[in-house]
Every structure is written in C-alpha cells, then in structure tokens.
Amino acid sequence: MTLETAVPTLALAMTVTSLVAAEVRSLRIAAWSYAVQALLLVSIFVAFAIAFNPLLWAWVLVALVTKALLIPALLLSYLRRVGEDEVGPSIGFGPSVVIASIVMVAFYKLTHHHVGLLAASPLTSEEPFRTNLAVALTIFCLGMYTLISRRDAVKSVVAICLLENGVHLSLVSLAPDMPEMPLIGIATEVLITVWLMLYVIAGIREQFESTDAAHLTELRT
C-alpha cells in the first residue's frame, strides 16, 4: 500500500473514531475511541517521518506518549473514580447521531472539493494532503459540535482532544518537510490542559455531585 492510499485510509478512519467518541454515551468508550484515534494519528506521523522529514520522529514519540498513553490514562483513571455515564446531553442520541453524521459528511465533501481555498499550498491538490486536510477540518468541526451540544464536562475534555487532533493532522499535512514543524506540534500538546480540566471537574463533582457543565455558572454566586 502506497503513501497516497495508506495515509488517507488512516485519516478517514479517524473520522469514525471521532464520531464514536462524540456520540457514545459511555465516557469510557469515548476515552478508548480517542486513544484509537491517537494511534491512527501517530501512524500518520510515522508515515510522514519516513517519507518527508526524519525530524518528525520527535513528534511521533511525543504524540505516542501524550496522546495515545497519558491522556487516555488520565481520562480512564478519572472515570474509574467517578463512573462512566455521561450527563444527559442537550440533544437526544438518535437526532444527535443524525446531525453529527450530516455535519461530518457535508463538511468533508465541502472541504475536500475546495481545500485549495482554505489552505493556499501547492500540496493541497495532491494526495494524501488533500484528504488529510479535509479530514482535519471535519474532525475539528465535529469537536466543536460536541462542545456545543454536550453538557457533560468530561465529554467537553474529549471534544477538546478531538479539536487538537484535527489541528495536528492539518499541521503535519500543510508542511511536513518544514524543520520547525515537529517543534510546533510538540508545543501545542494539551496534556497539561487535560490534567487541569479534570482536576477542576473533580472539584465541581465534589461540590455538586455531578459533572454537568451547567453547574459552572453557579460557581459565580
């Protein structure tokens, strides 16, 4: 399997894990879905490190440790203490799956056909860069939808992780041979952010016995 087919296949698989992480009501399954997505992203980094830029191996190592190991471990450790059931979302499961699927398919098709307008780079007309950027923007959009439609604070953390994966996929696809790219990718890791958010969420749950993000407004009173 060539780079032009293997990398887009991995990238498209990331959209499936995004949909599962966004829509499944079990936070534990959502965390595992994110872990699988992280491994897919690391595999894409490996392919780009082999084909374009050996410096990307540093990014591979950092992404493997933080995205595929530490962040899922933090999420799963927290869920073992508080339970894995998501606070009821604003939109029911069935309608939300339909909306998320429509958003995902429509946004992918739109960005795949017009990716050149969104990223003025000669690479965007070629594979795997064209599909990668379309997938990256689609994952980012799905993460935003999850942030808007979910009330559970832990699911919001998962959504932020999806957003960041979309950003990283776009970064490595826009300029894989740029020497500074591994440093940019490493600098944008969200491990500390996830840890801090889970720490705050633990405090919210201790005070309100719930991870409903709506309780955040009560902290001002």
C-alpha positions in Angstrom: 0.0 0.0 0.0 1.5 3.4 -1.1 1.6 6.6 1.0 -1.1 8.1 -1.2 -3.6 5.4 -0.2 -2.4 4.3 3.3 -2.4 7.8 4.9 -5.9 8.8 3.6 -7.2 5.5 4.8 -5.8 6.2 8.3 -7.1 9.7 8.2 -10.6 8.6 7.2 -10.6 6.1 10.0 -10.0 9.0 12.3 -13.4 10.4 11.4 -15.1 7.2 12.5 -13.3 7.3 15.9 -14.4 11.0 16.2 -18.0 10.1 15.6 -17.9 7.3 18.2 -16.1 9.5 20.8 -18.6 12.3 20.2 -21.8 10.3 20.3 -21.3 7.3 22.5 -22.9 7.7 25.9 -20.3 5.7 27.8 -17.4 8.1 28.6 -15.1 5.1 29.0 -15.8 4.0 25.4 -15.3 7.7 24.3 -11.9 7.7 26.0 -10.9 4.4 24.3 -12.1 5.8 20.9 -9.9 8.8 21.4 -7.0 6.5 22.2 -7.5 4.6 19.0 -7.7 7.9 17.1 -4.4 9.0 18.7 -2.8 5.8 17.5 -4.1 6.4 14.0 -2.7 9.9 14.1 0.7 8.6 15.3 0.7 6.2 12.4 0.2 9.1 10.0 3.1 10.9 11.7 5.3 7.8 11.2 4.4 7.7 7.5 5.3 11.3 7.1 8.5 10.9 9.1 9.6 8.1 6.7 8.6 9.8 3.5 9.3 13.5 4.2 11.1 14.6 7.3 13.1 12.5 9.8 12.7 15.2 12.4 9.1 14.2 12.7 10.2 11.2 14.7 10.4 13.5 17.7 6.8 14.4 17.2 5.9 10.7 16.8 7.4 9.9 20.2 5.8 12.8 22.0 2.4 12.1 20.4 2.6 8.4 21.2 3.4 9.1 24.9 1.0 12.0 25.4 -1.9 11.4 23.1 -2.0 7.6 23.0 -0.9 6.8 26.5 -1.0 9.6 29.1 -4.2 11.4 28.1 -6.3 8.2 27.8 -4.8 7.1 31.1 -5.8 10.3 32.8 -9.3 10.0 31.4 -9.8 6.4 32.4 -8.3 6.9 35.8 -10.7 9.7 36.5 -13.7 7.7 35.2 -12.7 4.7 37.5 -13.3 7.1 40.4 -16.5 8.8 39.3 -18.2 6.5 36.9 -18.5 6.4 33.1 -22.1 7.5 32.4 -22.4 10.8 30.5 -24.7 13.6 31.8 -27.7 13.7 29.6 -26.9 15.8 26.5 -29.0 18.7 25.2 -29.9 16.6 22.1 -31.2 13.1 22.2 -28.9 10.2 21.0 -30.7 9.5 17.7 -31.1 13.1 16.5 -27.5 13.9 17.6 -26.1 10.9 15.6 -28.0 12.1 12.5 -26.9 15.7 12.9 -23.2 14.7 13.6 -23.2 12.4 10.6 -24.7 15.0 8.3 -22.2 17.6 9.6 -19.3 15.2 9.1 -20.2 14.1 5.6 -21.2 17.5 4.3 -18.2 19.3 5.8 -15.8 16.6 4.5 -17.2 16.9 0.9 -17.1 20.7 1.1 -13.6 20.9 2.3 -12.3 18.1 0.1 -13.6 19.8 -3.0 -12.5 23.3 -2.0 -9.5 22.7 0.2 -7.3 24.9 -2.0 -9.3 27.9 -1.0 -8.8 27.1 2.7 -5.1 26.3 2.5 -3.1 28.1 -0.2 -0.4 25.5 -0.7 0.6 23.5 -3.8 0.4 20.3 -1.7 -3.3 20.6 -1.2 -4.1 19.4 -4.7 -2.2 16.2 -4.1 -2.8 13.1 -2.0 -2.5 12.4 0.8 -2.5 16.1 1.7 -5.9 16.9 0.2 -7.8 14.1 2.1 -5.8 14.8 5.3 -6.8 18.5 5.4 -10.4 17.7 4.6 -10.4 15.1 7.5 -8.6 17.5 9.8 -11.2 20.2 9.3 -14.0 17.7 9.6 -12.7 16.4 12.9 -12.3 20.0 14.1 -15.9 20.8 13.2 -17.2 17.6 14.9 -15.2 18.6 18.0 -16.9 22.0 18.0 -20.3 20.4 17.6 -19.6 18.1 20.6 -18.6 21.1 22.7 -21.8 22.9 21.9 -24.2 20.0 22.2 -22.9 18.2 25.3 -23.4 19.1 29.0 -21.0 16.7 30.5 -17.7 18.3 31.4 -15.7 15.2 30.8 -17.2 14.9 27.3 -16.1 18.5 26.7 -12.5 17.4 27.5 -12.8 14.6 24.9 -14.1 17.2 22.4 -11.1 19.5 23.0 -8.8 16.5 22.4 -10.6 15.9 19.1 -10.1 19.5 18.2 -6.4 19.3 18.9 -6.0 16.1 16.9 -7.6 17.9 13.9 -5.2 20.7 14.3 -2.2 18.3 14.5 -3.3 16.5 11.4 -3.6 19.8 9.5 -0.2 20.9 10.7 1.7 17.8 9.5 -0.2 17.9 6.2 0.5 21.5 5.3 4.2 21.5 5.6 5.6 18.0 6.5 9.2 18.9 5.4 9.4 22.1 7.4 12.2 21.7 10.1 10.2 23.7 12.6 7.0 21.6 12.3 7.9 19.0 15.0 8.6 21.8 17.5 5.3 23.4 16.6 3.4 20.1 17.1 5.1 19.3 20.3 4.5 22.8 21.7 0.7 22.5 21.0 0.2 19.3 23.1 -2.7 19.7 25.5 -1.6 17.2 28.2 -1.4 19.8 31.0 -4.7 21.3 29.9 -6.4 18.0 30.1 -5.0 17.4 33.6 -6.0 20.8 34.8 -9.5 20.4 33.4 -10.0 17.0 35.0 -8.8 18.5 38.3 -11.4 21.3 38.1 -14.1 18.8 37.0 -13.3 16.7 40.1 -13.8 19.8 42.2 -17.1 20.5 40.5 -18.3 17.0 41.0 -17.3 17.1 44.7 -19.4 20.2 45.3 -22.4 19.4 43.1 -22.2 15.6 42.8 -22.4 15.9 39.0 -20.2 16.7 36.0 -22.9 18.8 34.4 -21.1 21.8 32.9 -24.2 23.9 33.7 -23.0 24.0 37.3 -20.1 26.2 36.3 -22.5 29.2 36.2 -23.3 28.5 39.9 -19.7 29.0 40.9 -20.0 32.7 40.3 -22.7 33.1 43.0 
